[in-house]
Amino acid sequence: MKLGKVVLFSALVACYANVQAAGFNCSLENLNETEKTICSTPALSGIDSIANRRYTIAIDNSVAKGSLMREQREWLVRRNACGTNVDCIKSEYQQQIRYLEMVHPFSSVRNLFGKWLDKPLEKGMKTASGFAIEEAPWKIKRLFRFRGEMRKYDENNDGYWRLLTHRIINGDLAIFFAVANSTNTKIYMYTDSAPHSNDLTLVALFDYKMSTVYTPVVSYHVTDDNILSYSISYGRGDYHYEKQFEIEVSDKGLSAPKEVPATTVRDYDEEGGEVWTGYCGIVTCTSRGGSPDGKWRIAATDSIFYFPSDRPDLGVDVFLPQLDPNENKSSQWEYDRRYTWGDKNAFYFDNDGGVACVWKTDIEKKTTTRILPVEGLVHPYYIKYKGKDYIVSRHLSYEGEYGNRGSDGYLDGYYIATE
């Protein structure tokens, strides 16, 4: 009996020691004096293991991985400067763990939206073309809200927000937004480089020098990755103005906006290509986006169709109007708010009407999957960052964009989601 207890105790100690081991190999010969001190001090070894796991969680949840990795390298220099001073090393770990804890994590859609989630879909549904209708919610986190802290970016809380584009700058995801009101247009850049700050950086401000009752239109022009080009259209009639600007983008930062001659206005879709016409069944429909390789087009009437780009007569229906849980056949189904192509043969869309949410269609797998089951989430925008798929989406309350918000208005803002 006594021997059994000793063996059991030894096993528990061995297990505990393994869990508390340092996050690096203590058997290496080229360890510096700080690393040797960590290996020989059980408490520091355990804290190092915790810090290592916390860093892994932070890097997985960050969309500013470049900044996070650079900060981690800088912290290692500060930690190693402690030499053999145990208290100094411990203090550095405590500060770094607190910093890593500030990286806002992705969480379930239910955690963020609670009662505003749509009801689960029925299982086993398929379209006439054989596309399976599925449900697999992505993880999500908020970038920023329109209420509260956003007043400093849109003082009168009456501006129209639009996501323009994104860039990867020095390893960080940078997302550019425009907010236009009756007196000016501002271009902001969002990055997650300062964890939990939710701050936007003003990169351009254009005052109209006149007040307009019509919301100006801000348009993004597709260019190479080193140029951010956009135009601002405001006024009306004899007092209509069109201004175009360019901002140079590099790992060193952004240049000041420079006005350039306005390009010839053409009929463009949201992906930057010329508008394409196909036939959704026997109904004429206009394409809103082509795949990056030019192989496919998307168009819609009362459902979503994709086409081989050279066959406008071969539309394939990937959705079901009868998904409306109330089976209200008189309700208007709309699909013209936003389409966005993803990686290879996948595209994303939102819709009005019953189960108005964000969906992903995979042409190869023949699936249309509800990834964000919240009616207020609209305008999906696709991003490929560090090998992962992301969707940025905007939440709009039921009461519309201006004036009094609906009871879900506190949720209004931009969100980012990933699988």
C-alpha positions as CSV (number, residue, x, y, z in Angstrom):
1,M,0.0,0.0,0.0
2,K,2.7,2.5,1.0
3,L,4.7,1.7,-2.2
4,G,1.5,2.3,-4.3
5,K,1.0,5.7,-2.7
6,V,4.6,6.7,-3.3
7,V,4.4,5.7,-7.0
8,L,1.1,7.6,-7.4
9,F,2.5,10.7,-5.8
10,S,5.6,10.5,-7.9
11,A,3.5,10.3,-11.1
12,L,1.5,13.3,-10.0
13,V,4.6,15.3,-9.3
14,A,6.1,14.3,-12.7
15,C,2.8,15.3,-14.4
16,Y,2.7,18.6,-12.6
17,A,6.3,19.3,-13.4
18,N,5.6,18.7,-17.1
19,V,2.7,21.0,-17.1
20,Q,4.7,23.8,-15.5
21,A,7.8,23.4,-17.8
22,A,9.2,26.4,-19.5
23,G,8.0,27.2,-23.0
24,F,11.6,26.6,-24.4
25,N,14.0,23.7,-24.3
26,C,16.1,23.9,-21.1
27,S,18.5,21.3,-22.3
28,L,20.0,23.5,-25.0
29,E,23.7,24.5,-24.4
30,N,23.5,28.0,-25.7
31,L,20.9,29.4,-23.2
32,N,21.6,32.9,-22.0
33,E,21.7,33.7,-18.3
34,T,18.1,34.8,-18.1
35,E,16.9,31.6,-19.7
36,K,19.1,29.5,-17.4
37,T,17.5,31.4,-14.4
38,I,14.0,30.6,-15.7
39,C,14.9,26.9,-16.1
40,S,16.3,26.7,-12.6
41,T,13.4,28.6,-11.0
42,P,10.1,26.5,-10.9
43,A,7.9,29.5,-10.6
44,L,9.5,31.4,-13.5
45,S,9.4,28.2,-15.6
46,G,5.7,27.8,-15.0
47,I,5.0,31.5,-15.8
48,D,7.0,31.2,-19.0
49,S,4.8,28.3,-20.0
50,I,1.7,30.4,-19.3
51,A,3.1,33.3,-21.3
52,N,3.9,31.0,-24.2
53,R,0.3,29.7,-24.3
54,R,-1.1,33.2,-24.0
55,Y,1.1,34.3,-26.9
56,T,-0.2,31.5,-29.1
57,I,-3.8,32.5,-28.3
58,A,-3.1,36.1,-29.0
59,I,-1.4,35.5,-32.3
60,D,-4.3,33.3,-33.4
61,N,-6.9,36.0,-32.5
62,S,-5.0,39.0,-33.8
63,V,-5.4,40.7,-37.2
64,A,-2.2,42.6,-36.5
65,K,0.2,39.7,-36.4
66,G,3.1,41.7,-37.7
67,S,2.9,44.2,-34.8
68,L,2.4,41.5,-32.3
69,M,5.4,39.5,-33.4
70,R,7.6,42.6,-33.4
71,E,6.4,43.5,-29.9
72,Q,7.2,40.0,-28.7
73,R,10.7,40.2,-30.0
74,E,11.2,43.6,-28.3
75,W,9.8,42.1,-25.1
76,L,12.3,39.2,-25.2
77,V,15.1,41.8,-25.3
78,R,13.6,43.6,-22.2
79,R,13.3,40.2,-20.4
80,N,16.8,39.1,-21.2
81,A,18.1,42.4,-20.0
82,C,17.1,41.3,-16.5
83,G,20.0,38.8,-16.4
84,T,19.6,36.6,-13.3
85,N,17.3,39.0,-11.4
86,V,14.3,36.9,-10.6
87,D,12.1,39.7,-9.5
88,C,12.9,41.6,-12.7
89,I,12.1,38.6,-14.9
90,K,8.9,37.9,-13.1
91,S,7.8,41.6,-13.5
92,E,8.5,41.4,-17.3
93,Y,6.4,38.3,-17.6
94,Q,3.5,39.8,-15.7
95,Q,3.4,42.9,-17.9
96,Q,3.7,40.9,-21.1
97,I,0.9,38.5,-20.1
98,R,-1.4,41.4,-19.3
99,Y,-0.6,42.9,-22.7
100,L,-1.4,39.6,-24.5
101,E,-4.6,39.3,-22.6
102,M,-5.7,42.6,-24.2
103,V,-5.9,41.0,-27.7
104,H,-9.6,40.8,-28.2
105,P,-10.6,37.2,-28.9
106,F,-13.0,35.8,-31.5
107,S,-16.0,34.3,-29.9
108,S,-19.2,32.5,-30.9
109,V,-21.9,34.5,-32.7
110,R,-24.3,33.6,-29.9
111,N,-22.0,35.3,-27.3
112,L,-22.1,38.6,-29.2
113,F,-25.6,38.6,-30.5
114,G,-27.6,36.4,-28.2
115,K,-31.4,36.8,-28.8
116,W,-30.8,38.4,-32.2
117,L,-29.7,35.1,-33.7
118,D,-32.0,33.6,-36.3
119,K,-33.6,30.3,-35.7
120,P,-31.7,27.2,-36.7
121,L,-32.2,26.0,-40.3
122,E,-34.0,22.8,-41.1
123,K,-31.6,20.0,-42.0
124,G,-31.4,18.2,-45.3
125,M,-32.5,21.1,-47.5
126,K,-31.2,21.2,-51.1
127,T,-31.8,23.4,-54.1
128,A,-33.1,22.0,-57.4
129,S,-29.6,22.2,-58.7
130,G,-28.4,20.0,-55.8
131,F,-26.7,22.6,-53.6
132,A,-27.0,21.6,-49.9
133,I,-28.2,24.4,-47.6
134,E,-26.1,24.1,-44.4
135,E,-25.3,26.0,-41.2
136,A,-21.8,26.4,-39.7
137,P,-21.5,29.7,-37.8
138,W,-18.1,31.4,-37.9
139,K,-16.3,33.0,-34.9
140,I,-16.7,36.8,-34.7
141,K,-15.5,39.9,-32.9
142,R,-16.4,43.5,-33.1
143,L,-14.0,46.0,-34.8
144,F,-15.9,49.2,-33.6
145,R,-19.4,50.4,-32.8
146,F,-21.2,53.4,-34.3
147,R,-22.4,54.5,-30.9
148,G,-20.4,55.6,-27.9
149,E,-16.8,55.8,-28.8
150,M,-17.5,56.5,-32.5
151,R,-18.8,60.0,-31.8
152,K,-15.2,61.3,-32.0
153,Y,-15.0,60.0,-35.6
154,D,-18.5,61.1,-36.7
155,E,-19.3,64.1,-34.5
156,N,-23.0,64.5,-35.5
157,N,-23.6,60.7,-35.8
158,D,-25.2,61.3,-39.2
159,G,-22.5,60.1,-41.6
160,Y,-22.7,57.2,-44.0
161,W,-20.1,54.6,-43.3
162,R,-18.6,52.5,-46.1
163,L,-15.8,49.9,-46.1
164,L,-13.5,50.9,-49.0
165,T,-10.7,48.3,-49.2
166,H,-7.9,46.7,-47.2
167,R,-4.2,46.3,-47.4
168,I,-1.5,44.3,-45.6
169,I,1.0,46.9,-44.1
170,N,4.1,45.6,-42.4
171,G,2.4,42.3,-41.6
172,D,-0.8,43.9,-40.2
173,L,-4.3,43.9,-41.7
174,A,-5.3,47.5,-42.4
175,I,-9.0,48.2,-43.3
176,F,-10.0,51.5,-44.8
177,F,-13.4,53.1,-44.1
178,A,-15.0,56.3,-45.5
179,V,-17.6,58.3,-43.5
180,A,-19.5,61.0,-45.5
181,N,-21.9,63.6,-44.1
182,S,-23.2,66.9,-45.3
183,T,-20.0,68.9,-44.8
184,N,-17.1,66.5,-45.2
185,T,-15.7,63.1,-46.0
186,K,-13.2,61.4,-43.8
187,I,-11.1,58.3,-44.7
188,Y,-10.1,56.2,-41.6
189,M,-7.7,53.3,-41.3
190,Y,-8.4,50.5,-38.8
191,T,-5.6,48.3,-37.5
192,D,-5.5,46.1,-34.4
193,S,-1.9,47.0,-33.7
194,A,-2.7,48.4,-30.3
195,P,-4.7,45.6,-28.6
196,H,-8.2,46.4,-27.4
197,S,-7.9,50.1,-28.4
198,N,-10.6,50.1,-31.2
199,D,-9.0,53.2,-32.5
200,L,-9.2,54.5,-36.1
201,T,-6.5,56.6,-37.7
202,L,-7.6,59.6,-39.8
203,V,-5.7,59.4,-43.1
204,A,-7.7,61.9,-45.2
205,L,-10.2,64.7,-44.7
206,F,-12.0,66.5,-47.5
207,D,-14.3,69.5,-46.7
208,Y,-16.8,70.4,-49.4
209,K,-16.7,74.1,-48.7
210,M,-20.4,74.0,-49.1
211,S,-23.3,72.2,-47.3
212,T,-25.2,69.5,-49.2
213,V,-28.4,67.8,-48.2
214,Y,-27.5,64.8,-50.4
215,T,-25.1,62.3,-48.9
216,P,-21.9,62.3,-50.9
217,V,-20.9,59.1,-52.7
218,V,-17.4,57.7,-51.9
219,S,-16.2,55.2,-54.5
220,Y,-13.1,53.0,-54.4
221,H,-11.0,52.5,-57.6
222,V,-9.3,49.2,-58.0
223,T,-5.5,49.7,-58.4
224,D,-2.4,47.9,-57.4
225,D,-1.5,47.3,-53.7
226,N,0.7,50.3,-53.5
227,I,-2.0,52.9,-54.3
228,L,-5.3,53.6,-52.5
229,S,-7.5,55.4,-55.0
230,Y,-11.0,56.8,-54.2
231,S,-13.4,59.5,-55.5
232,I,-15.9,61.7,-53.8
233,S,-19.0,62.8,-55.6
234,Y,-21.2,65.5,-54.0
235,G,-23.6,68.3,-54.8
236,R,-26.3,68.2,-57.6
237,G,-27.2,69.8,-60.9
238,D,-25.0,72.7,-61.9
239,Y,-23.2,72.3,-58.5
240,H,-22.2,68.7,-58.8
241,Y,-18.5,67.9,-58.1
242,E,-16.3,64.9,-58.6
243,K,-12.9,64.7,-56.9
244,Q,-10.5,61.8,-57.1
245,F,-7.5,61.2,-54.7
246,E,-4.7,58.7,-54.4
247,I,-2.7,57.7,-51.3
248,E,0.5,55.8,-51.6
249,V,0.7,52.7,-49.3
250,S,3.9,51.0,-48.1
251,D,5.3,49.3,-45.1
252,K,6.7,52.6,-44.0
253,G,3.2,54.1,-43.8
254,L,0.8,56.2,-45.9
255,S,1.4,59.3,-47.9
256,A,-0.8,62.4,-47.7
257,P,-3.8,62.2,-50.2
258,K,-3.0,63.7,-53.6
259,E,-5.8,64.9,-55.9
260,V,-5.5,63.4,-59.4
261,P,-7.6,63.9,-62.6
262,A,-10.9,62.1,-62.3
263,T,-11.0,59.0,-64.4
264,T,-13.7,58.4,-67.0
265,V,-16.9,57.1,-65.3
266,R,-17.7,53.5,-66.4
267,D,-20.4,51.1,-65.5
268,Y,-18.5,49.0,-62.8
269,D,-19.6,46.3,-60.4
270,E,-18.4,46.2,-56.8
271,E,-15.4,44.0,-57.7
272,G,-14.0,46.5,-60.2
273,G,-14.9,44.8,-63.5
274,E,-17.4,45.9,-66.1
275,V,-21.0,44.9,-65.5
276,W,-22.0,41.6,-67.0
277,T,-25.5,40.4,-67.9
278,G,-26.8,36.9,-67.6
279,Y,-30.2,35.0,-67.4
280,C,-31.4,33.8,-64.0
281,G,-33.7,31.1,-65.4
282,I,-35.4,33.1,-68.1
283,V,-35.1,36.5,-66.3
284,T,-32.4,39.0,-67.3
285,C,-30.1,39.7,-64.3
286,T,-27.0,41.7,-63.8
287,S,-23.8,40.3,-62.4
288,R,-22.4,42.0,-59.3
289,G,-19.0,40.3,-59.1
290,G,-16.6,38.1,-61.0
291,S,-14.3,35.5,-59.5
292,P,-10.6,36.5,-59.2
293,D,-9.6,34.1,-62.0
294,G,-12.4,35.3,-64.3
295,K,-14.0,31.9,-64.4
296,W,-17.3,32.6,-62.7
297,R,-19.9,35.4,-62.4
298,I,-22.7,36.0,-59.8
299,A,-26.1,37.4,-60.5
300,A,-29.5,37.4,-58.8
301,T,-33.3,37.8,-59.1
302,D,-35.4,36.1,-56.4
303,S,-32.4,33.8,-55.7
304,I,-28.6,33.6,-56.2
305,F,-27.1,32.2,-59.4
306,Y,-23.6,31.6,-60.6
307,F,-22.5,31.3,-64.2
308,P,-19.4,30.3,-66.2
309,S,-18.3,33.7,-67.4
310,D,-18.6,32.8,-71.0
311,R,-22.1,31.2,-70.6
312,P,-24.7,33.8,-69.5
313,D,-27.4,31.2,-70.3
314,L,-26.1,28.6,-67.8
315,G,-27.1,30.1,-64.4
316,V,-27.1,27.7,-61.5
317,D,-29.4,28.4,-58.5
318,V,-27.6,28.0,-55.2
319,F,-30.3,29.3,-52.8
320,L,-34.0,28.8,-51.8
321,P,-36.6,31.6,-51.4
322,Q,-38.7,29.1,-49.4
323,L,-36.2,29.4,-46.6
324,D,-38.5,32.1,-45.2
325,P,-39.6,30.4,-41.9
326,N,-43.0,32.2,-42.1
327,E,-43.5,31.0,-45.6
328,N,-44.7,34.5,-46.6
329,K,-44.6,34.2,-50.3
330,S,-45.5,37.8,-50.8
331,S,-42.4,39.0,-49.0
332,Q,-39.8,40.7,-51.2
333,W,-36.5,38.8,-51.5
334,E,-33.5,41.0,-52.3
335,Y,-29.9,40.0,-53.0
336,D,-28.5,43.2,-54.4
337,R,-26.8,44.6,-51.3
338,R,-23.4,42.9,-51.5
339,Y,-21.6,40.0,-53.1
340,T,-18.0,39.3,-52.6
341,W,-15.8,36.6,-54.0
342,G,-13.6,34.6,-51.7
343,D,-10.7,32.2,-52.4
344,K,-10.9,30.2,-55.6
345,N,-14.5,28.9,-56.1
346,A,-16.3,30.4,-53.1
347,F,-18.4,33.6,-52.8
348,Y,-20.3,35.3,-50.0
349,F,-23.6,37.2,-50.0
350,D,-26.2,38.7,-47.8
351,N,-29.9,38.9,-48.5
352,D,-33.1,40.7,-47.4
353,G,-36.3,38.8,-46.4
354,G,-36.6,35.7,-44.3
355,V,-33.3,34.4,-42.8
356,A,-31.5,37.5,-44.0
357,C,-28.0,36.7,-43.0
358,V,-24.5,36.2,-44.4
359,W,-23.9,33.1,-46.5
360,K,-21.0,31.3,-48.2
361,T,-21.4,29.3,-51.4
362,D,-18.7,26.8,-52.4
363,I,-19.1,25.8,-56.0
364,E,-16.9,22.8,-55.9
365,K,-18.5,21.3,-52.7
366,K,-22.0,22.4,-53.9
367,T,-22.9,23.9,-50.5
368,T,-24.5,27.2,-49.5
369,T,-23.7,27.7,-45.8
370,R,-25.1,30.2,-43.3
371,I,-22.0,31.5,-41.6
372,L,-23.4,34.5,-39.8
373,P,-27.0,33.8,-38.6
374,V,-27.9,37.4,-37.7
375,E,-30.3,39.4,-39.8
376,G,-28.7,42.7,-39.0
377,L,-25.3,41.7,-40.5
378,V,-25.0,42.9,-44.1
379,H,-22.4,43.8,-46.8
380,P,-19.9,41.0,-46.4
381,Y,-16.4,41.9,-47.5
382,Y,-13.8,39.1,-48.0
383,I,-10.2,39.2,-46.8
384,K,-7.4,36.6,-47.1
385,Y,-4.9,37.3,-44.3
386,K,-2.0,35.0,-43.2
387,G,-3.6,32.0,-45.0
388,K,-7.1,32.4,-43.3
389,D,-10.4,33.5,-44.7
390,Y,-12.1,36.5,-43.0
391,I,-15.4,38.3,-43.6
392,V,-15.9,41.9,-42.5
393,S,-19.6,42.7,-42.1
394,R,-21.7,45.7,-41.0
395,H,-24.5,45.4,-38.5
396,L,-27.5,47.7,-39.2
397,S,-30.5,47.8,-36.8
398,Y,-34.0,47.2,-38.2
399,E,-34.9,50.9,-38.0
400,G,-32.6,51.8,-40.8
401,E,-29.4,53.8,-41.0
402,Y,-30.4,57.2,-39.7
403,G,-32.6,58.6,-37.0
404,N,-33.9,56.4,-34.2
405,R,-32.3,53.0,-34.0
406,G,-34.1,49.8,-33.4
407,S,-33.8,47.9,-30.1
408,D,-30.8,46.2,-31.5
409,G,-29.1,49.5,-32.4
410,Y,-26.5,49.1,-29.7
411,L,-25.0,46.4,-31.9
412,D,-24.5,48.6,-34.9
413,G,-20.9,48.8,-36.2
414,Y,-18.4,46.7,-38.1
415,Y,-17.5,43.1,-37.2
416,I,-14.8,40.6,-38.5
417,A,-15.4,36.8,-38.6
418,T,-13.4,33.7,-39.4
419,E,-13.9,30.0,-39.4
